[in-house]
Amino acid sequence: MLKILTVVGARPQFVKAAAVSKAIADRNAQASSPLLREEIIHTGQHYDDNMSAIFFSQLGLPAPAANLSLGGGSHGEMTGRMLIALEKELVSRRPDWVLIYGDTNSTLAGALAAVKLGMPVAHVEAGLRSFNRAMPEEINRILADRISRLLFCPTRIAVQHLAAEGMSAGVFHVGDVMYDAAKTFGAIADRDSDILSRLALKPGKYFLATVHRQENTDDPARLEAILSALSELEGAVVLPLHPRTRKTVESSSLKKLLLNIITVDPVPFLDMIALEKHAKVILTDSGGVQKEAYFHGVPCVTLRDETEWTETVDAGWNVLAGADREKIICAAANAKTGSLIEDYGAGDAAGKIIDLLLQA
Ligand code: UD1
């Protein structure tokens, strides 16, 4: 039996890991005896219940074998503490593969801990590039890709990025596990979430916004431009506030810009999907939310100067507006739907990943 150790820590990783865990359970159920065993290690990077525990319960993600409770601190400190703790876990658990997701500090720590013990690493969501090395995520993904043995790419462009950096062995275009999750949980959200009625929102009549990226939250001028644009959009604006953003805004003069905005705490996954599905336009600096907008057929305005998900822009779903107040207002007023993006697959990316791991 193949033993897989999955390292997760931050909100978007719970979603991606849920798609793969489900594929593992499905594959085991089809076989006469289980083919794979998965253990999940949660670094604790995200620790608030509504950023972590509720995701595990709503996504049906198996409970972590260990929660290392290592959230908080500077990037280097957090990553270093994770590296120390993850090494101990890997030594005692001896997995055949270490599975890492995306581009967070937990991703890099998981990859580094594994390779230093000679354990093979498989990276889900490999090959993404923003070409902005000021982003902590860009450094995390470049380094994680470089030391992974299997690289599972969501798009063909991601495969090309890896080829340009000299990586082609072990590289596979499998599609996007977030699309798998969107398909599975989209219908459940419609059934189970009552967030629209709780917030008195009419489907198709409100804007949904998220802002948490360090380049926006830690730069008062950018944050002011973004919040000022949001407060001037014609229609209701819902803004689930990431703890980082809340801290910055509430301790500054920017607080008054929230008066016209419906701010709520970070929302559970099913509520977020319901909000996304029925929004008129989504404005975000998140990577995952840009794609979820497309998955649910909603136009997106990205509050960054570049995106890793360039196909959403090329297909007409997404406009890059940066932190430019006028551009954001104009893009939100004129946002449109676009054409089909085939690269993300048919909701079967996680199954392909399992097949490749079993063959490796
Ligand atoms: C991290 C990822 C980012 C991802 C995001 C998803 C890195 C470098 N960044 O950013 O790529 O898009 O997760 O949300 O790994 N905090 C809380 N409660 C929590 C979690 C965080 O209060 O549950 C606080 C932390 O103490 C910190 C701030 O929020 O002050 C930022 O959290 P952190 O995990 O460092 O990064 P994110 O901004 O969430």
Boltz pocket constraint, residues with backbone or C-beta under 6 A from the ligand:
constraints:
  - pocket:
      binder: B
      contacts: [[A, 10], [A, 11], [A, 12], [A, 45], [A, 46], [A, 47], [A, 48], [A, 49], [A, 51], [A, 52], [A, 71], [A, 72], [A, 73], [A, 103], [A, 104], [A, 105], [A, 106], [A, 136], [A, 137], [A, 212], [A, 214], [A, 243], [A, 244], [A, 286], [A, 287]]
      max_distance: 6.0
